[in-house]
Amino acid sequence: MSITKTFLPDKGICKVVFTLPEVVGDHAKKVAIVGDFNSWNPDKNLMKADKQGHFNCTLELPVGKLYEFRYLIDDIHWVNEWDADAYAPTPYAEVYNMIISCVDTNEK
C-alpha cells in the first residue's frame, strides 16, 4: 500500500496517488476509495488494476485540509491504509478511518 502526494500550490491542489498491491485486492472485482471528499460514495472513485495487479487511483484534492478515507473491496471488505498520515476514530467500535493530509508543510 502506498500514498504519493504532489503539491501544486499554483493550482491549489494536492495530487494524491493511492496504490493497493495485488495481495490486498486479490481477485477483487471492484475496489473503491471512499471518504469525506466524495461523500463516502463507493461508486465515485473506483481504483483501476494495472498489469501487475495493483489497484491505483489518483485524486486532486484542495490543499489545506485533512481528509478521512478507507478502501472498500467488492462493496463488502473495508481495508486500512498502512501509509496514512493519521487515524481517526469512528462511531463504530474499534474502527478507524485513515487520514490523508493535504497540508503542505513546505508552504511558506
Stockholm file with secondary structure:
# STOCKHOLM 1.0

chainA/1-108         MSITKTFLPDKGICKVVFTLPEVVGDHAKKVAIVGDFNSWNPDKNLMKADKQGHFNCTLELPVGKLYEFRYLIDDIHWVNEWDADAYAPTPYAEVYNMIISCVDTNEK
#=GR chainA/1-108 SS CEEEEEEETTTTEEEEEEEECTTTSTTCSCEEEEEGGGTTCTTTSBCEECTTSCEEEEEEEETTCEEEEEEEETTTEEECCTTCSEEEECSSTTCEEEEEECCCTTCC
#=GC SS_cons         CEEEEEEETTTTEEEEEEEECTTTSTTCSCEEEEEGGGTTCTTTSBCEECTTSCEEEEEEEETTCEEEEEEEETTTEEECCTTCSEEEECSSTTCEEEEEECCCTTCC
//
